[in-house]
Amino acid sequence: MNYLGNKDILKNHKTAFLCSRQCTAQVVLKSFDWAREQREAKNCIICGNHSQIEKDVFGILLRGDQPLILVLARGMKTRWEPAIEAAIEKNRLLVISSFPKEVKRITKETAEMRNENILSLADEITIGYKTQGGQLEKLLLNHTFTAL
């Protein structure tokens, strides 16, 4: 594993957030409300920041000051968005990648491995939405989770 940021964040109680790429507007709104609640409660959340809904939820969480973990489905980046850099500098963000830096493209396989990494780190799992018969549903077969 490659790490960037505050590794002590791993000591927190961690809730994973995952969501299938395709979801309804109702799921989007529930996910945004959930993210705001988590931010206000200062809960540590693990995100993948891959699907649009995961990016939006991560953005909501990033505006808070609670600890966050971002798990990549590619190698570690060399340049980051200012908000991510700021969170790293404030010691409230840990970025994790299990891939070498040469892996620059996200594939179905790297996304699946990233999701497995997220689940292995989590104490709790929250699912915005999972497509019936989709990869996320298959991945969750042996996990207990809360659906929004």
N, C-alpha and C positions, 0 to 999 in steps of 0.2 A: 504494500500500500504506500502511496505517496500522499503526504500531508502538506497543507499550507494553512497557517493560522494557528489558533489556540487549541492544542490537543487536549487540554484540560476539560474542554466542552464535552468530551466523551464520558466524563464522570457524571453528567447530568442524567436525569430521567428523560428519555428521548421518545418522541412520537414521530413516526414516519407518516408522510402524506404522499399518496400515489393516486393517480387518476388516469383512466384511459384517455386517449387523444380525442375520441368522439364522445361528446356528452351533451345533454340538453341545457338550455338556458337556466332552467331551475337548478340543476346541479352546479352550474357556474356560480349562481347567486348564493347557494348554500355553502359552497367552498369558500367564497369571499367572506361570508359572515363568520365561518369557522376560523379562517385565518385571522380576522380581526380579533376574535375572542382569544385565540392563542397568543396573539401579540400583546393584548392588554393583560392577560394572565402571566405573561413573561415565560411561557412554556418553551422548552427547547424542541425544535422541530427539525426533522431530517427531510430534505427535499431532493428531487432529482433535477428539477428545472429543465425538463425536456419538452413535454407537451405544453401547449399554450396555457392550459389551466394551471399546470405546475409552475410555469414561469410567473403567471399572474399572482398566484398564492405566495410564491417566494418573494415577489416584489412587495406585497403587502407586509409580509413578515419582516423584510429588510428595513422597512421604515420604522420599526420599533427599536428596542434596545435589548431584547432577550437573546440568548445564545442560539445560534443556528448551525446546522451542518448541511453542506451542499455536496452531494456525491455525483461525480461526473461519469458519463458513459463514454469517455474518451481520455486521452492523456491530459496531464496538467497543462493548462494554458500558460502562456508567458505574459499576456496582457489581459487586464480585467477592466470591467466597467467601474467608473468612479465609486458607485454605491457599494460594490463588493470590496474594492480596495479600502474604503473607509471602514467598513465593518471588520475587515481583517486587522486594520491598524488599531481599532478599538478593542481587539481581543474578543469579539463576540461572534466570530465566524470561523469555522473550520471547513476547508475544502479538502475532499478526499477523492483520489483516483486510484483504481487498481490497474491502470493501464500505463504502458511506457509513453513518454512524451511524444513519440513518433506516431501514436494513434491519434489522428486528428479528425477522423470522420466517425460519426455515430452510426452504428449499424443495429439491426434487430438483435444481433448476438451481444453487442456491447451494452445495449439498453437493458437486455435481460439480465446480464451479469451485474449491472449497476443496481437494478431493482433488487436482486438477491442480496447485494451488499447492504442496501438500505434496510431490508428486512432483518438481516443478521445483526445490525447495530441497534435496532429499535426495541424499546420496552413495550410500546403500544403501536398499533397500526390504525390509521384512519384512511379510508378509501373514499374519494370523491365519487367515483363511478368506475365500474368495471364492465366491459363489454362481454356479453354472454359468449362463451367459447373463445374469448380473446386470451392473449398472453398473460395479462394481469390476473385473470380468473384462474388460469392454470397454475400460476405462481403462488396464488393464495390458498390452494387446496389444503395445505397442511398448516395454515396459520389462522389465528383468531384475530378478527379485526372489527372495527366499527365502520359502518357505512353511513355516509351523510344522507 
